[in-house]
Amino acid sequence: MRISVCVLVFVLACSFGLAAPASAQDDIATTIRDRYASLQSFQANFTQYLTHQESGQTEKREGELLFKRPFLVSWETRPPVAERLIITDREIWDYIVDENVAYRYPRELVEDSRSLIQVVTGQALLSKDFDVKDAGTEGKLRILQLYPRDPVPQLVEARLYVDPVKGYIQRAVITDFYGNANDVRFTSFIPDADIPARAFRFTAPKGVEVEDRIEKPAIESRDLF
């Protein structure tokens, strides 16, 4: 379960298009929508837990997520599993350091509202593509349960843990068709961070092999897309 090929991910997911839920969900949904509607960028640190259903093993990763409108993303995990996913205004790059390879994908892969990265960055149209239910609370956080109306292999169920006061998503847990879980927990979140344009650019380092999935398409799924 790599950070990219199906990606990650999920934090702004409720921001736009969250259907007016029944009473218990209404206030928190409105708070989330209002917060993210005016958000131009954010910088967040995260801890990610990838659990494989068949083996029962869990892999822990740590890294940083940068987001800037209209839809620019930098998702980077640190060693021992160093990987960098960059979504530019034209394409997607997935650089896997240990494998010394960078994959180039068409941007269209992340334009589906059900993609993990759409959910994590709050761009998913929940009212259109998901049934949203109130799942109660955990500590001070409200929980929203998401069920895609037309499930895709990388996302059949998701949970958002939301700070009801600040309106930001603190944790997102995504389950795929095979029961594997991608649990992303934000340890810091800076709204409207000043992020330079170069943070969303990528040039393959010298000596790194480039696998072009635009010029030479290949059927492949990624955990963060």
MOTAQUI-V840609 format. One record per backbone hydrogen bond with DSSP energy under -1.0 kcal/mol. NH is the residue of the N-H (numbers start at 1). CO is the residue of the C=O. E is the energy in kcal/mol with one decimal. If there is no record, write none. Layout:
# MOTAQUI-V840609
nh={NH & NH}
co={CO & CO}
e={E & E}
This chain:
# MOTAQUI-V840609
nh={6 & 6 & 7 & 7 & 13 & 15 & 21 & 25 & 29 & 30 & 31 & 32 & 33 & 34 & 35 & 36 & 37 & 42 & 43 & 44 & 46 & 47 & 48 & 49 & 50 & 51 & 52 & 56 & 59 & 61 & 63 & 64 & 65 & 66 & 67 & 68 & 69 & 72 & 73 & 74 & 75 & 76 & 77 & 78 & 81 & 83 & 84 & 85 & 86 & 87 & 88 & 92 & 93 & 94 & 95 & 96 & 97 & 100 & 101 & 102 & 103 & 104 & 105 & 109 & 110 & 111 & 115 & 117 & 119 & 120 & 120 & 121 & 122 & 123 & 124 & 126 & 127 & 129 & 130 & 131 & 133 & 135 & 138 & 141 & 142 & 143 & 144 & 145 & 146 & 147 & 149 & 152 & 155 & 156 & 157 & 158 & 159 & 160 & 161 & 162 & 163 & 167 & 170 & 171 & 172 & 173 & 174 & 175 & 176 & 177 & 179 & 181 & 182 & 183 & 184 & 185 & 186 & 187 & 188 & 190 & 192 & 195 & 199 & 200 & 201 & 208 & 209 & 211 & 213 & 216 & 224 & 224}
co={4 & 222 & 4 & 224 & 119 & 12 & 19 & 22 & 25 & 26 & 27 & 28 & 29 & 30 & 31 & 32 & 33 & 67 & 190 & 65 & 63 & 185 & 61 & 183 & 59 & 181 & 57 & 52 & 50 & 48 & 46 & 76 & 44 & 74 & 42 & 72 & 40 & 68 & 87 & 66 & 85 & 64 & 83 & 62 & 78 & 77 & 95 & 75 & 93 & 73 & 91 & 105 & 86 & 103 & 84 & 101 & 82 & 97 & 96 & 209 & 94 & 211 & 92 & 106 & 107 & 108 & 112 & 224 & 115 & 9 & 116 & 117 & 119 & 118 & 118 & 124 & 17 & 125 & 126 & 147 & 145 & 143 & 141 & 138 & 162 & 136 & 160 & 133 & 158 & 131 & 129 & 155 & 152 & 175 & 175 & 146 & 173 & 144 & 171 & 142 & 168 & 163 & 161 & 161 & 184 & 159 & 182 & 157 & 180 & 153 & 176 & 51 & 174 & 49 & 172 & 47 & 170 & 45 & 45 & 43 & 41 & 193 & 196 & 197 & 198 & 205 & 100 & 102 & 104 & 212 & 4 & 6}
e={-9.5 & -9.9 & -2.7 & -2.0 & -2.8 & -3.3 & -1.0 & -2.9 & -2.6 & -2.3 & -2.2 & -2.4 & -2.5 & -2.5 & -2.3 & -2.4 & -1.9 & -2.1 & -1.8 & -2.6 & -2.3 & -2.6 & -3.2 & -2.7 & -2.8 & -2.6 & -2.7 & -2.4 & -2.8 & -2.8 & -2.1 & -2.4 & -3.3 & -2.8 & -2.3 & -2.1 & -2.4 & -2.9 & -1.6 & -2.2 & -2.9 & -2.5 & -2.6 & -2.8 & -1.2 & -1.3 & -2.4 & -3.2 & -2.8 & -2.9 & -2.7 & -2.4 & -2.9 & -2.5 & -3.2 & -2.6 & -1.4 & -1.3 & -1.5 & -2.8 & -2.8 & -2.4 & -2.8 & -1.7 & -2.1 & -1.5 & -2.3 & -1.1 & -1.7 & -1.2 & -2.8 & -1.8 & -1.3 & -2.3 & -1.3 & -1.6 & -2.6 & -2.5 & -2.2 & -2.8 & -2.6 & -2.8 & -2.4 & -2.1 & -2.7 & -2.6 & -2.5 & -3.0 & -3.4 & -2.1 & -2.7 & -1.6 & -1.9 & -2.8 & -1.3 & -2.0 & -2.3 & -2.6 & -2.8 & -3.3 & -2.6 & -2.5 & -3.3 & -1.4 & -2.5 & -2.3 & -2.6 & -2.9 & -2.2 & -3.2 & -1.9 & -2.1 & -2.7 & -2.7 & -3.1 & -2.9 & -2.5 & -2.0 & -1.3 & -3.2 & -3.1 & -1.2 & -1.7 & -1.9 & -1.5 & -2.1 & -2.1 & -2.6 & -3.0 & -1.1 & -6.5 & -1.3}
